[in-house]
């Protein structure tokens, strides 16, 4: 019978620590929803003029924009969006943890 109290592997613990904040997870869910919508819209558009694929890239800017210079194609697009979303979610989690700690710095203008 498997142990239920076994510690998580180090990579999973690190990911949980980096991306485990609710704001990070909400951002990732929003990016996933926008990406799915854009892919469905682009696939069902008969005219071939859909600009829906711009929205996931903009949602994951600036990393998504930097990685978009990779070769054309769906795998490169998905790689840019996924990596951009993960980097931004890690930044959101870091900011949320820093704000939650509540470290106060002295105000140099206080009397």
C-alpha positions in Angstrom: 0.0 0.0 0.0 1.5 3.4 -1.0 2.4 5.9 1.7 0.3 9.0 1.7 2.6 11.0 3.9 5.6 10.6 1.7 7.3 13.9 0.8 6.8 15.3 -2.7 9.8 15.1 -5.1 12.1 18.1 -5.0 10.9 19.5 -8.3 7.3 19.3 -7.3 8.0 21.0 -4.0 9.8 23.8 -5.8 7.0 24.2 -8.4 4.5 24.3 -5.6 6.5 27.0 -3.8 7.0 29.1 -6.9 3.6 28.7 -8.5 1.4 27.7 -5.6 0.0 31.1 -4.9 -3.7 31.7 -5.9 -2.9 34.7 -8.1 -0.3 32.7 -10.0 -2.7 29.8 -10.6 -5.5 32.2 -11.6 -3.1 33.8 -14.1 -2.1 30.4 -15.6 -5.8 29.4 -15.8 -6.6 32.7 -17.6 -3.7 32.2 -20.1 -4.8 28.6 -20.7 -8.4 29.8 -21.4 -7.3 32.5 -23.7 -5.0 30.1 -25.6 -7.7 27.5 -26.0 -10.2 30.1 -27.2 -7.6 31.5 -29.7 -6.7 28.1 -31.1 -10.4 27.2 -31.5 -11.2 30.5 -33.1 -8.3 30.3 -35.5 -9.2 26.7 -36.4 -12.8 27.5 -37.1 -12.2 30.7 -39.1 -12.7 30.0 -42.8 -11.3 33.3 -44.0 -7.8 32.7 -42.7 -7.7 36.3 -41.3 -8.2 35.6 -37.6 -6.0 37.6 -35.3 -7.1 35.6 -32.2 -3.6 34.1 -31.8 -2.3 37.5 -30.9 -4.1 37.6 -27.5 -2.2 34.7 -25.9 1.1 36.2 -26.9 0.1 39.6 -25.4 -1.2 37.9 -22.3 2.3 36.4 -21.7 4.3 39.4 -22.7 7.2 40.2 -22.5 8.6 36.6 -22.5 6.0 35.4 -24.9 7.0 38.2 -27.4 10.7 37.4 -27.0 10.2 33.7 -27.7 7.9 34.4 -30.7 11.0 34.9 -32.9 11.4 31.2 -33.0 10.5 29.4 -36.2 6.9 29.5 -37.4 4.4 26.8 -36.5 2.1 25.7 -33.8 4.7 24.0 -31.6 6.8 27.1 -31.5 3.8 29.3 -30.7 2.7 27.0 -27.9 6.2 26.9 -26.5 6.4 30.7 -26.4 3.0 31.0 -24.7 3.6 28.3 -22.1 7.1 29.5 -21.2 5.9 33.1 -21.1 3.0 32.2 -18.8 5.2 30.1 -16.5 7.8 32.9 -16.1 5.1 35.5 -15.5 3.3 33.3 -13.0 6.6 32.8 -11.1 7.0 36.6 -11.0 3.5 37.0 -9.7 4.1 34.4 -7.1 7.4 36.0 -6.0 5.7 39.4 -5.7 2.8 37.9 -3.7 5.2 36.2 -1.3 7.2 39.4 -0.9 4.0 41.4 -0.1 2.7 38.7 2.2 5.9 38.8 4.3 5.2 42.4 5.0 8.8 43.4 5.5 8.7 47.1 6.4 11.5 49.4 5.4 12.1 52.6 7.3 10.5 55.6 5.6 13.3 58.2 5.1 10.8 61.0 5.0 9.1 60.2 8.2 9.6 62.7 11.0 
